[in-house]
């Protein structure tokens, strides 16, 4: 079964690779979507007929495998090939979280990945970001450029006024030490918004 064949399959059909067709149909009906199912509480999944510890473990492994797959799409030392690669990587790392996380992707002057850092963790509706710490980490890895990213647990990937303000502050702080801010991506539910593409950098 090749990749194109799998891409054409419905969520139910893909899920039947791991559980029976009847269980797959019931789970998707019960939870409403594949995403909701894979992030549901273990007890709620186990309450469904036909799901034991083995099937639960299989379902729990799927999102983690996806995250690891996309994490390896931007390994250290590799040049970023396209904005699409960066977005896929960041969405895999951040879109499932129920709290805000502010991250930095540090790059050299050829846009090769030096390091990906989760710098600031917040609550469901906000996080505090300190430009001094971002600059300190960037200098520590001798970065020439930085891509910022944070998620919105609400799922809405639109930048707020606070997002725009902190982006400008971070850009100014990084410019003082000759480090370029390439972009700031807001990660929502299944999509990412680039502040650079909006002309907000």
Contact map, one row per residue, 1 for C-alpha under 8 A:
111011000000000000000000000000000000000000000000000000000000000000000000000000000000000000000000000000000000000000000000000000000000000000000000000000000000000000000000000000000000000000000000000000000
111111000000000000000000000000000000000000000000000000000000000000000000000000000000000000000000000000000000000000000000000000000000000000000000000000000000000000000000000000000000000000000000000000000
111111100000000000000000000000000000000000000000000000000000000000000000000000000000000000000000000000000000000000000000000000000000000000000000000000000000000000000000000000000000000000000000000000000
011111110000000000000000000000000000000000000000000000000000000000000000000000000000000000000000000000000000000000000000000000000000000000000000000000000000000000000000000000000000000000000000000000000
111111111000000000000000000000000000000000000000000000000000000000000000000000000000000000000000000000000000000000000000000000000000000000000000000000000000000000000000000000000000000000000000000000000
111111111000010000000000000000000000000000000000000000000000000000000000000000000000000000000000000000000000000000000000000000000000000000000000000000000000000000000000000000000000000000000000000000000
001111111000000000000000000000000000000000000000000000000000000000000000000000000000000000000000000000000000000000000000000000000000000000000000000000000000000000000000000000000000000000000000000000000
000111111100000000000000000000000000000000000000000000000000000000000000000000000000000000000000000000000000000000000000000000000000000000000000000000000000000000000000000000000000000000000000000000000
000011111111110000000000000000000000000000000000000000000000000000000000000000000000000000000000000000000000000000000000000000000000000000000000000000000000000000000000000000000000000000000000000000000
000000011111110000000000000000000000000000000000000000000000000000000000000000000000000000000000000000000000000000000000000000000000000000000000000000000000000000000000000000000000000000000000000000000
000000001111111000000000000000000100000000000000000000000000000000000000000000000000000000000000000000000000000000000000000000000000000000000000000000000000000000000000000000000000000000000000000000000
000000001111111100001001100100000000000000000000000000000000000000000000000000000000000000000000000000000000000000000000000000000000000000000000000000000000000000000000000000000000000000000000000000000
000000001111111110001000000000000000000000000000000000000000000000000000000000000000000000000000000000000000000000000000000000000000000000000000000000000000000000000000000000000000000000000000000000000
000001001111111111000000000000000000000000000000000000000000000000000000000000000000000000000000000000000000000000000000000000000000000000000000000000000000000000000000000000000000000000000000000000000
000000000011111111101001000000000000000000000000000000000000000000000000000000000000000000000000000000000000000000000000000000000000000000000000000000000000000000000000000000000000000000000000000000000
000000000001111111111001000000000000000000000000000000000000000000000000000000000000000000000000000000000000000000000000000000000000000000000000000000000000000000000000000000000000000000000000000000000
000000000000111111110000000000000000000000000000000000000000000000000000000000000000000000000000000000000000000000000000000000000000000000000000000000000000000000000000000000000000000000000000000000000
000000000000011111110000000000000000000000000000000000100110000000000000000000000000000000000000000000000000000000000000000000000000000000000000000000000000000000000000000000000000000000000000000000000
000000000000001111111011000000000000000000000000000000100000000000000000000000000000000000000000000000000000000000000000000000000000000000000000000000000000000000000000000000000000000000000000000000000
000000000000000111111111000000000000000000000000000000000000000000000000000000000000000000000000000000000000000000000000000000000000000000000000000000000000000000000000000000000000000000000000000000000
000000000001101100111111100000000000000000000000000000000000000000000000000000000000000000000000000000000000000000000000000000000000000000000000000000000000000000000000000000000000000000000000000000000
000000000000000000011111110000000000000000000000000000000000000000000000000000000000000000000000000000000000000000000000000000000000000000000000000000000000000000000000000000000000000000000000000000000
000000000000000000111111111000000000000000000000111000000000000000000000000000000000000000000000000000000000000000000000000000000000000000000000000000000000000000000000000000000000000000000000000000000
000000000001001100111111111100000000000000000000000000000000000000000000000000000000000000000000000000000000000000000000000000000000000000000000000000000000000000000000000000000000000000000000000000000
000000000001000000001111111110000000000000000000000000000000000000000000000000000000000000000000000000000000000000000000000000000000000000000000000000000000000000000000000000000000000000000000000000000
000000000000000000000111111111000000000000000001000000000000000000000000000000000000000000000000000000000000000000000000000000000000000000000000000000000000000000000000000000000000000000000000000000000
000000000000000000000011111111100000100000001001000000000000000000000000000000000000000000000000000000000000000000000000000000000000000000000000000000000000000000000000000000000000000000000000000000000
000000000001000000000001111111111100100000000000000000000000000000000000000000000000000000000000000000000000000000000000000000000000000000000000000000000000000000000000000000000000000000000000000000000
000000000000000000000000111111111000000000000000000000000000000000000000000000000000000000000000000000000000000000000000000000000000000000000000000000000000000000000000000000000000000000000000000000000
000000000000000000000000011111110000000000000000000000000000000000000000000000000000000000000000000000000000000000000000000000000000000000000000000000000000000000000000000000000000000000000000000000000
000000000000000000000000001111111101100100000000000000000000000000000000000000000000000000000000000000000000000000000000000000000000000000000000000000000000000000000000000000000000000000000000000000000
000000000000000000000000000111111101100000000000000000000000000000000000000000000000000000000000000000000000000000000000000000000000000000000000000000000000000000000000000000000000000000000000000000000
000000000000000000000000000110111111100000000000000000000000000000000000000000000000000000000000000000000000000000000000000000000000000000000000000000000000000000000000000000000000000000000000000000000
000000000010000000000000000100111111110000000000000000000000000000000000000000000000000000000000000000000000000000000000000000000000000000000000000000000000000000000000000000000000000000000000000000000
000000000000000000000000000000001111111000000000000000000000000000000000000000000000000000000000000000000000000000000000000000000000000000000000000000000000000000000000000000000000000000000000000000000
000000000000000000000000000000111111111100000000000000000000000000000000000000000000000000000000000000000000000000000000000000000000000000000000000000000000000000000000000000000000000000000000000000000
000000000000000000000000001100111111111100001000000000000000000000000000000000000000000000000000000000000000000000000000000000000000000000000000000000000000000000000000000000000000000000000000000000000
000000000000000000000000000000000111111100000000000000000011011000000000000000000000000000000000000000000000000000000000000000000000000000000000000000000000000000000000000000000000000000000000000000000
000000000000000000000000000000000011111110000000000000000000000000000000000000000000000000000001000000000000000000000000000000000000000000000000000000000000000000000000000000000000000000000000000000000
000000000000000000000000000000100001111111011000000000000000000000000000000000000000000000000000000000000000000000000000000000000000000000000000000000000000000000000000000000000000000000000000000000000
000000000000000000000000000000000000001111111000000000000000000000000000000000000000000000000000000000000000000000000000000000000000000000000000000000000000000000000000000000000000000000000000000000000
000000000000000000000000000000000000000111111100000000010000000000000000000000000000000000000000000000000000000000000000000000000000000000000000000000000000000000000000000000000000000000000000000000000
000000000000000000000000000000000000000011111110000000000000000000000000000000000000000000000000000000000000000000000000000000000000000000000000000000000000000000000000000000000000000000000000000000000
000000000000000000000000000000000000000111111111000000000000000000000000000000000000000000000000000000000000000000000000000000000000000000000000000000000000000000000000000000000000000000000000000000000
000000000000000000000000001000000000100111111111001000010000000000000000000000000000000000000000000000000000000000000000000000000000000000000000000000000000000000000000000000000000000000000000000000000
000000000000000000000000000000000000000001111111101110010000000000000000000000000000000000000000000000000000000000000000000000000000000000000000000000000000000000000000000000000000000000000000000000000
000000000000000000000000000000000000000000111111101000000000000000000000000000000000000000000000000000000000000000000000000000000000000000000000000000000000000000000000000000000000000000000000000000000
000000000000000000000000011000000000000000011111111000000000000000000000000000000000000000000000000000000000000000000000000000000000000000000000000000000000000000000000000000000000000000000000000000000
000000000000000000000010000000000000000000000111111000000000000000000000000000000000000000000000000000000000000000000000000000000000000000000000000000000000000000000000000000000000000000000000000000000
000000000000000000000010000000000000000000000001111100000000000000000000000000000000000000000000000000000000000000000000000000000000000000000000000000000000000000000000000000000000000000000000000000000
000000000000000000000010000000000000000000001111111111110000000000000000000000000000000000000000000000000000000000000000000000000000000000000000000000000000000000000000000000000000000000000000000000000
000000000000000000000000000000000000000000000100011111110000000000000000000000000000000000000000000000000000000000000000000000000000000000000000000000000000000000000000000000000000000000000000000000000
000000000000000000000000000000000000000000000100001111111000000000000000000000000000000000000000000000000000000000000000000000000000000000000000000000000000000000000000000000000000000000000000000000000
000000000000000000000000000000000000000000000000001111111100000000000000000000000000000000000000000000000000000000000000000000000000000000000000000000000000000000000000000000000000000000000000000000000
000000000000000001100000000000000000000000000000001111111110000000000000000000000000000000000000000000000000000000000000000000000000000000000000000000000000000000000000000000000000000000000000000000000
000000000000000000000000000000000000000001001100001111111111000000000000000000000000000000000000000000000000000000000000000000000000000000000000000000000000000000000000000000000000000000000000000000000
000000000000000000000000000000000000000000000000000011111111100000000000000000000000000000000000000000000000000000000000000000000000000000000000000000000000000000000000000000000000000000000000000000000
000000000000000001000000000000000000000000000000000001111111110000000000000000000000000000000000000000000000000000000000000000000000000000000000000000000000000000000000000000000000000000000000000000000
000000000000000001000000000000000000010000000000000000111111111000000000000000000000000000000000000000000000000000000000000000000000000000000000000000000000000000000000000000000000000000000000000000000
000000000000000000000000000000000000010000000000000000011111111100000000000000000000000000000000000000000000000000000000000000000000000000000000000000000000000000000000000000000000000000000000000000000
000000000000000000000000000000000000000000000000000000001111111110000000000000000000000000000000000000000000000000000000000000000000000000000000000000000000000000000000000000000000000000000000000000000
000000000000000000000000000000000000010000000000000000000111111111000000000000000000000000000000000000000000000000000000000000000000000000000000000000000000000000000000000000000000000000000000000000000
000000000000000000000000000000000000010000000000000000000011111111100000000000000000000000000000000000000000000000000000000000000000000000000000000000000000000000000000000000000000000000000000000000000
000000000000000000000000000000000000000000000000000000000001111111110000000000000000000000000000000000000000000000000000000000000000000000000000000000000000000000000000000000000000000000000000000000000
000000000000000000000000000000000000000000000000000000000000111111111000000000000000000000000000000000000000000000000000000000000000000000000000000000000000000000000000000000000000000000000000000000000
000000000000000000000000000000000000000000000000000000000000011111111100000000000000000000010000000000000000000000000000000000000000000000000000000000000000000000000000000000000000000000000000000000000
000000000000000000000000000000000000000000000000000000000000001111111110000000000000000000011000000000000000000000000000000000000000000000000000000000000000000000000000000000000000000000000000000000000
000000000000000000000000000000000000000000000000000000000000000111111111000000000000000000000000000000000000000000000000000000000000000000000000000000000000000000000000000000000000000000000000000000000
000000000000000000000000000000000000000000000000000000000000000011111111100000000000000000000000000000000000000000000000000000000000000000000000000000000000000000000000000000000000000000000000000000000
000000000000000000000000000000000000000000000000000000000000000001111111110000000000000110011000000000000000000000000000000000000000000000000000000000000000000000000000000000000000000000000000000000000
000000000000000000000000000000000000000000000000000000000000000000111111111000000000000010011000000000000000000000000000000000000000000000000000000000000000000000000000000000000000000000000000000000000
000000000000000000000000000000000000000000000000000000000000000000011111111000000000000000000000000000000000000000000000000000000000000000000000000000000000000000000000000000000000000000000000000000000
000000000000000000000000000000000000000000000000000000000000000000001111111000000000100010000000000000000000000000000000000000000000000000000000000000000000000000000000000000000000000000000000000000000
000000000000000000000000000000000000000000000000000000000000000000000111111101110000110010000000000000000000000010000000000000000000000000000000000000000000000000000000000000000000000000000000000000000
000000000000000000000000000000000000000000000000000000000000000000000011111111000000000000000000000000000000000010000000000000000000000000000000000000000000000000000000000000000000000000000000000000000
000000000000000000000000000000000000000000000000000000000000000000000000011111000000000000000000000000000000000111100000000000000000000000000000000000000000000000000000000000000000000000000000000000000
000000000000000000000000000000000000000000000000000000000000000000000000001111100000000000000000000000000000000111000000000000000000000000000000000000000000000000000000000000000000000000000000000000000
000000000000000000000000000000000000000000000000000000000000000000000000011111110000000000000000000000000000000110000000000000000000000000000000000000000000000000000000000000000000000000000000000000000
000000000000000000000000000000000000000000000000000000000000000000000000010011111000000000000000000000000000011110000000000000000000000000000000000000000000000000000000000000000000000000000000000000000
000000000000000000000000000000000000000000000000000000000000000000000000010001111110110000000000000000000000001110000000000000000000000000000000000000000000000000000000000000000000000000000000000000000
000000000000000000000000000000000000000000000000000000000000000000000000000000111110100000000000000000000000000000000000000000000000000000000000000000000000000000000000000000000000000000000000000000000
000000000000000000000000000000000000000000000000000000000000000000000000000000011111110000000000000000000000000000000000000000000000000000000000000000000000000000000000000000000000000000000000000000000
000000000000000000000000000000000000000000000000000000000000000000000000000000011111111000000000000000000000000000000000000000000000000000000000000000000000000000000000000000000000000000000000000000000
000000000000000000000000000000000000000000000000000000000000000000000000000000000111111100000000000000000000000000000000000000000000000000000000000000000000000000000000000000000000000000000000000000000
000000000000000000000000000000000000000000000000000000000000000000000000110000011111111110000000000000000000000000000000000000000000000000000000000000000000000000000000000000000000000000000000000000000
000000000000000000000000000000000000000000000000000000000000000000000000010000010111111111000000000000000000000000000000000000000000000000000000000000000000000000000000000000000000000000000000000000000
000000000000000000000000000000000000000000000000000000000000000000000000000000000011111111100000000000000000000000000000000000000000000000000000000000000000000000000000000000000000000010000001000000000
000000000000000000000000000000000000000000000000000000000000000000000100000000000001111111110000000000000000000000000000000000000000000000000000000000000000000000000000000000000000000000000000000000000
000000000000000000000000000000000000000000000000000000000000000000000110110000000000111111111000000000000000000000000000000000000000000000000000000000000000000000000000000000000000000000000000000000000
000000000000000000000000000000000000000000000000000000000000000000000000000000000000011111111110000000000000000000000000000000000000000000000000000010000000000000000000000000000000000000100000000000000
000000000000000000000000000000000000000000000000000000000000000000000000000000000000001111111110000000000000000000000000000000000000000000000000000000000000000000000000000000000000000000110111000000000
000000000000000000000000000000000000000000000000000000000000000001100110000000000000000111111111000000000000000000000000000000000000000000000000000000000000000000000000000000000000000000000000000000000
000000000000000000000000000000000000000000000000000000000000000000100110000000000000000011111111000000000000000000000000000000000000000000000000000000000000000000000000000000000000000000000000000000000
000000000000000000000000000000000000000000000000000000000000000000000000000000000000000001111111100010000000000000000000000000000000000000000000000001100000000000000000000000000000000000100000000000000
000000000000000000000000000000000000000000000000000000000000000000000000000000000000000001111111100000000000000000000000000000000000000000000000000000111010000000000000000000000000000000111100000000000
000000000000000000000000000000000000001000000000000000000000000000000000000000000000000000011111110000000000000000000000000000000000000000000000000000001000000000000000000000000000000000001000000000000
000000000000000000000000000000000000000000000000000000000000000000000000000000000000000000000111111100000000000000000000000000000000000000000000000000101000000000000000000000000000000000000000000000000
000000000000000000000000000000000000000000000000000000000000000000000000000000000000000000000001111100000000000000000000000100000000000000000000000000001000000000000000000000000000000000000000000000000
000000000000000000000000000000000000000000000000000000000000000000000000000000000000000000000000111110000000000000000000111111000000000000000000000000011000000000000000000000000000000000000000000000000
000000000000000000000000000000000000000000000000000000000000000000000000000000000000000000000000111111000000000000000000111111100000000000000000000001111000000000000000000000000000000000000000000000000
000000000000000000000000000000000000000000000000000000000000000000000000000000000000000000000100001111100000000000000111110000100000000000000000000001100000000000000000000000000000000000000000000000000
000000000000000000000000000000000000000000000000000000000000000000000000000000000000000000000000000111110000000000000111100000101000000000000000000111100000000000000000000000000000000000000000000000000
000000000000000000000000000000000000000000000000000000000000000000000000000000000000000000000000000011111000000000011111000000000000000000000000000111000000000000000000000000000000000000000000000000000
000000000000000000000000000000000000000000000000000000000000000000000000000000000000000000000000000001111100000000011110000000000000010000000000011110000000000000000000000000000000000000000000000000000
000000000000000000000000000000000000000000000000000000000000000000000000000000000000000000000000000000111110000011111000000000000000000000000000011100000000000000000000000000000000000000000000000000000
000000000000000000000000000000000000000000000000000000000000000000000000000000000000000000000000000000011111000011110000000000000000000001001011111000000000000000000000000000000000000000000000000000000
000000000000000000000000000000000000000000000000000000000000000000000000000000000000000000000000000000001111111111100000000000000000000000000011111000000000000000000000000000000000000000000000000000000
000000000000000000000000000000000000000000000000000000000000000000000000000000000000000000000000000000000111111111000000000000000000000000000111100000000000000000000000000000000000000000000000000000000
000000000000000000000000000000000000000000000000000000000000000000000000000000000000000000000000000000000011111100000000000000000000000000000011100000000000000000000000000000000000000000000000000000000
000000000000000000000000000000000000000000000000000000000000000000000000000000100000000000000000000000000011111100000000000000000000000000000000000000000000000000000000000000000000000000000000000000000
000000000000000000000000000000000000000000000000000000000000000000000000000000110000000000000000000000000011111110000000000000000000000000000000100000000000000000000000000000000000000000000000000000000
000000000000000000000000000000000000000000000000000000000000000000000000000111110000000000000000000000000011111111000000000000000000000000000000000000000000000000000000000000000000000000000000000000000
000000000000000000000000000000000000000000000000000000000000000000000000011111110000000000000000000000001111001111110000000000000000000000000000000000000000000000000000000000000000000000000000000000000
000000000000000000000000000000000000000000000000000000000000000000000000000110000000000000000000000000001111000111110000000000000000000000001010000000000000000000000000000000000000000000000000000000000
000000000000000000000000000000000000000000000000000000000000000000000000000100000000000000000000000000001110000011111000000000000000000000001000000000000000000000000000000000000000000000000000000000000
000000000000000000000000000000000000000000000000000000000000000000000000000000000000000000000000000000111100000011111100000000000000000000000000000000000000000000000000000000000000000000000000000000000
000000000000000000000000000000000000000000000000000000000000000000000000000000000000000000000000000000111000000000111110000000000000000000000000000000000000000000000000000000000000000000000000000000000
000000000000000000000000000000000000000000000000000000000000000000000000000000000000000000000000000011110000000000011111100000000000000000000000000000000000000000000000000000000000000000000000000000000
000000000000000000000000000000000000000000000000000000000000000000000000000000000000000000000000000011110000000000001111100000000000010000000000000000000000000000000000000000000000000000000000000000000
000000000000000000000000000000000000000000000000000000000000000000000000000000000000000000000000000011100000000000000111110000111000000000000000000000000000000000000000000000000000000000000000000000000
000000000000000000000000000000000000000000000000000000000000000000000000000000000000000000000000001111000000000000000111111000110000000000000000000000000000000000000000000000000000000000000000000000000
000000000000000000000000000000000000000000000000000000000000000000000000000000000000000000000000001110000000000000000001111111110000000000000000000000000000000000000000000000000000000000000000000000000
000000000000000000000000000000000000000000000000000000000000000000000000000000000000000000000000001100000000000000000000111111100000000000000000000000000000000000000000000000000000000000000000000000000
000000000000000000000000000000000000000000000000000000000000000000000000000000000000000000000000011100000000000000000000011111000000000000000000000000011100000000000000000000000000000000000000000000000
000000000000000000000000000000000000000000000000000000000000000000000000000000000000000000000000001100000000000000000000011111100000000000000000000000011100000000000000000000000000000000000000000000000
000000000000000000000000000000000000000000000000000000000000000000000000000000000000000000000000001100000000000000000000011111110000000000000000000000000000000000000000000000000000000000000000000000000
000000000000000000000000000000000000000000000000000000000000000000000000000000000000000000000000000111000000000000000001111011111000000000000000000000000000000000000000000000000000000000000000000000000
000000000000000000000000000000000000000000000000000000000000000000000000000000000000000000000000000000000000000000000001110001111100000000000000000000000000000000000000000000000000000000000000000000000
000000000000000000000000000000000000000000000000000000000000000000000000000000000000000000000000000001000000000000000001000000111110000000000000000000000000000000000100000000000000000000000000000000000
000000000000000000000000000000000000000000000000000000000000000000000000000000000000000000000000000000000000000000000000000000011111110000000000000000000000000000000000000000000000000000000000000000000
000000000000000000000000000000000000000000000000000000000000000000000000000000000000000000000000000000000000000000000000000000001111111000000000000000000000000000000000110010000000000000000000000000000
000000000000000000000000000000000000000000000000000000000000000000000000000000000000000000000000000000000000000000000000000000000111111100000000000000000000000000000000000010000000000000000000000000000
000000000000000000000000000000000000000000000000000000000000000000000000000000000000000000000000000000000000000000000000000000000111111110000000000000000000000000000000000000000000000000000000000000000
000000000000000000000000000000000000000000000000000000000000000000000000000000000000000000000000000000010000000000000010000000000111111111000000000000000000000000000000010000000000000000000000000000000
000000000000000000000000000000000000000000000000000000000000000000000000000000000000000000000000000000000000000000000000000000000011111111100000000000000000000000000000000011000000000000000000000000000
000000000000000000000000000000000000000000000000000000000000000000000000000000000000000000000000000000000000000000000000000000000001111111110000000000000000000000000000000000000000000000000000000000000
000000000000000000000000000000000000000000000000000000000000000000000000000000000000000000000000000000000000000000000000000000000000111111111000000000000000000000000000000000000000000000000000000000000
000000000000000000000000000000000000000000000000000000000000000000000000000000000000000000000000000000000100000000000000000000000000011111111110010000000000000000000000000000000000000000000000000000000
000000000000000000000000000000000000000000000000000000000000000000000000000000000000000000000000000000000000000000000000000000000000001111111110000000000000000000000000000000000000000000000000000000000
000000000000000000000000000000000000000000000000000000000000000000000000000000000000000000000000000000000000000000000000000000000000000111111110000000000000000000000000000000000000000000000000000000000
000000000000000000000000000000000000000000000000000000000000000000000000000000000000000000000000000000000100000001100000000000000000000011111110000000000000000000000000000000000000000000000000000000000
000000000000000000000000000000000000000000000000000000000000000000000000000000000000000000000000000000000001000000000000000000000000000001111111000000000000000000000000000000000000000000000000000000000
000000000000000000000000000000000000000000000000000000000000000000000000000000000000000000000000000000000111100001000000000000000000000001111111110000000000000000000000000000000010000000000000000000000
000000000000000000000000000000000000000000000000000000000000000000000000000000000000000000000000000000000111100000000000000000000000000000000111110000000000000000000000000000000111000000000000000000000
000000000000000000000000000000000000000000000000000000000000000000000000000000000000000000000000000000000111101000000000000000000000000000000011111000000000000000000000000000000011110000000000000000000
000000000000000000000000000000000000000000000000000000000000000000000000000000000000000000000000000000011110000000000000000000000000000001000011111100000000000000000000000000000011111000000000000000000
000000000000000000000000000000000000000000000000000000000000000000000000000000000000000000000000000000011110000000000000000000000000000000000000111110000000000000000000000000000000111110000000000000000
000000000000000000000000000000000000000000000000000000000000000000000000000000000000000000000000000001111000000000000000000000000000000000000000011111000000000000000000000000000000101110000000000000000
000000000000000000000000000000000000000000000000000000000000000000000000000000000000000001000000000001110000000000000000000000000000000000000000001111100000000000000000000000000000000111100000000000000
000000000000000000000000000000000000000000000000000000000000000000000000000000000000000000000100000111100000000000000000000000000000000000000000000111110000000000000000000000000000000111100000000000000
000000000000000000000000000000000000000000000000000000000000000000000000000000000000000000000110100111000000000000000000000000000000000000000000000011111000100000000000000000000000000001110000000000000
000000000000000000000000000000000000000000000000000000000000000000000000000000000000000000000010001100000000000000000000000110000000000000000000000001111111100000000000000000000000000001110000000000000
000000000000000000000000000000000000000000000000000000000000000000000000000000000000000000000011111100000000000000000000000110000000000000000000000000111111000000000000000000000000000000011000000000000
000000000000000000000000000000000000000000000000000000000000000000000000000000000000000000000000000000000000000000000000000110000000000000000000000000011111000000000000000000000000000000011000000000000
000000000000000000000000000000000000000000000000000000000000000000000000000000000000000000000010000000000000000000000000000000000000000000000000000000011111100000000000000000000000000000111100000000000
000000000000000000000000000000000000000000000000000000000000000000000000000000000000000000000000000000000000000000000000000000000000000000000000000000011111110000000000000000000000000000011000000000000
000000000000000000000000000000000000000000000000000000000000000000000000000000000000000000000000000000000000000000000000000000000000000000000000000000110011111000000000000000000000000001111011100000000
000000000000000000000000000000000000000000000000000000000000000000000000000000000000000000000000000000000000000000000000000000000000000000000000000000000001111100000000000000000000000001000000100000000
000000000000000000000000000000000000000000000000000000000000000000000000000000000000000000000000000000000000000000000000000000000000000000000000000000000000111111110000000000000000000001000000101000000
000000000000000000000000000000000000000000000000000000000000000000000000000000000000000000000000000000000000000000000000000000000000000000000000000000000000011111110000000000000000000000000000000000000
000000000000000000000000000000000000000000000000000000000000000000000000000000000000000000000000000000000000000000000000000000000000000000000000000000000000001111111000000000000000000000000000000000000
000000000000000000000000000000000000000000000000000000000000000000000000000000000000000000000000000000000000000000000000000000000000000000000000000000000000001111111100000000000000000000000000000000000
000000000000000000000000000000000000000000000000000000000000000000000000000000000000000000000000000000000000000000000000000000000000000000000000000000000000001111111110000000000000000000000000000000000
000000000000000000000000000000000000000000000000000000000000000000000000000000000000000000000000000000000000000000000000000000000000000000000000000000000000001111111111000000000000000000000000000000010
000000000000000000000000000000000000000000000000000000000000000000000000000000000000000000000000000000000000000000000000000000000000000000000000000000000000000011111111100000000000000000000000000000000
000000000000000000000000000000000000000000000000000000000000000000000000000000000000000000000000000000000000000000000000000000001000000000000000000000000000000001111111110000000000000000000000000000000
000000000000000000000000000000000000000000000000000000000000000000000000000000000000000000000000000000000000000000000000000000000000000000000000000000000000000000111111111000000000000100000000000000001
000000000000000000000000000000000000000000000000000000000000000000000000000000000000000000000000000000000000000000000000000000000000000000000000000000000000000000011111111100000000000000000000000000001
000000000000000000000000000000000000000000000000000000000000000000000000000000000000000000000000000000000000000000000000000000000010000000000000000000000000000000001111111110000000000000000000000000000
000000000000000000000000000000000000000000000000000000000000000000000000000000000000000000000000000000000000000000000000000000000010010000000000000000000000000000000111111111000000100000000000000000000
000000000000000000000000000000000000000000000000000000000000000000000000000000000000000000000000000000000000000000000000000000000000000000000000000000000000000000000011111111100001100000000000000000001
000000000000000000000000000000000000000000000000000000000000000000000000000000000000000000000000000000000000000000000000000000000000000000000000000000000000000000000001111111110000000000000000000000000
000000000000000000000000000000000000000000000000000000000000000000000000000000000000000000000000000000000000000000000000000000000011001000000000000000000000000000000000111111111000000000000000000000000
000000000000000000000000000000000000000000000000000000000000000000000000000000000000000000000000000000000000000000000000000000000000001000000000000000000000000000000000011111111111100000000000000000000
000000000000000000000000000000000000000000000000000000000000000000000000000000000000000000000000000000000000000000000000000000000000000000000000000000000000000000000000001111111111100000000000000000000
000000000000000000000000000000000000000000000000000000000000000000000000000000000000000000000000000000000000000000000000000000000000000000000000000000000000000000000000000111111110000000000000000000000
000000000000000000000000000000000000000000000000000000000000000000000000000000000000000000000000000000000000000000000000000000000000000000000000000000000000000000000000000011111110000000000000000000000
000000000000000000000000000000000000000000000000000000000000000000000000000000000000000000000000000000000000000000000000000000000000000000000001000000000000000000000000000001111111000000000000000000000
000000000000000000000000000000000000000000000000000000000000000000000000000000000000000000000000000000000000000000000000000000000000000000000011110000000000000000000000000001111111100000000000000000000
000000000000000000000000000000000000000000000000000000000000000000000000000000000000000000000000000000000000000000000000000000000000000000000001110000000000000000000000001001100111110000000000000000000
000000000000000000000000000000000000000000000000000000000000000000000000000000000000000000000000000000000000000000000000000000000000000000000000111100000000000000000000011001100011111100000000000000000
000000000000000000000000000000000000000000000000000000000000000000000000000000000000000000000000000000000000000000000000000000000000000000000000111000000000000000000000000000000001111100000000000100000
000000000000000000000000000000000000000000000000000000000000000000000000000000000000000000000000000000000000000000000000000000000000000000000000011100000000000000000000000000000000111110000000011100001
000000000000000000000000000000000000000000000000000000000000000000000000000000000000000000000000000000000000000000000000000000000000000000000000001111000000000000000010000000000000111111000000011100000
000000000000000000000000000000000000000000000000000000000000000000000000000000000000001000000000000000000000000000000000000000000000000000000000001111000000000000000000000000000000001111100001111000000
000000000000000000000000000000000000000000000000000000000000000000000000000000000000000000000000000000000000000000000000000000000000000000000000000011110000111000000000000000000000000111110001111000000
000000000000000000000000000000000000000000000000000000000000000000000000000000000000000001100110000000000000000000000000000000000000000000000000000011110010100000000000000000000000000011111111100000000
000000000000000000000000000000000000000000000000000000000000000000000000000000000000000000100010000000000000000000000000000000000000000000000000000000111111100000000000000000000000000001111111000000000
000000000000000000000000000000000000000000000000000000000000000000000000000000000000000000000011000000000000000000000000000000000000000000000000000000001111100000000000000000000000000000111110000000000
000000000000000000000000000000000000000000000000000000000000000000000000000000000000000000100010000000000000000000000000000000000000000000000000000000000010000000000000000000000000000000111111000000000
000000000000000000000000000000000000000000000000000000000000000000000000000000000000000000100000000000000000000000000000000000000000000000000000000000000000100000000000000000000000000000111111100000000
000000000000000000000000000000000000000000000000000000000000000000000000000000000000001000100000000000000000000000000000000000000000000000000000000000000000100000000000000000000000000011110111110000000
000000000000000000000000000000000000000000000000000000000000000000000000000000000000000000000000000000000000000000000000000000000000000000000000000000000000111000000000000000000000000011100011111000000
000000000000000000000000000000000000000000000000000000000000000000000000000000000000000000000000000000000000000000000000000000000000000000000000000000000000000000000000000000000000001111000001111111000
000000000000000000000000000000000000000000000000000000000000000000000000000000000000000000000000000000000000000000000000000000000000000000000000000000000000001000000000000000000000001111000000111111111
000000000000000000000000000000000000000000000000000000000000000000000000000000000000000000000000000000000000000000000000000000000000000000000000000000000000000000000000000000000000011100000000011111111
000000000000000000000000000000000000000000000000000000000000000000000000000000000000000000000000000000000000000000000000000000000000000000000000000000000000000000000000000000000000000000000000011111110
000000000000000000000000000000000000000000000000000000000000000000000000000000000000000000000000000000000000000000000000000000000000000000000000000000000000000000000000000000000000000000000000011111110
000000000000000000000000000000000000000000000000000000000000000000000000000000000000000000000000000000000000000000000000000000000000000000000000000000000000000000000000000000000000000000000000001111111
000000000000000000000000000000000000000000000000000000000000000000000000000000000000000000000000000000000000000000000000000000000000000000000000000000000000000000010000000000000000000000000000001111111
000000000000000000000000000000000000000000000000000000000000000000000000000000000000000000000000000000000000000000000000000000000000000000000000000000000000000000000011001000000000001000000000001100111
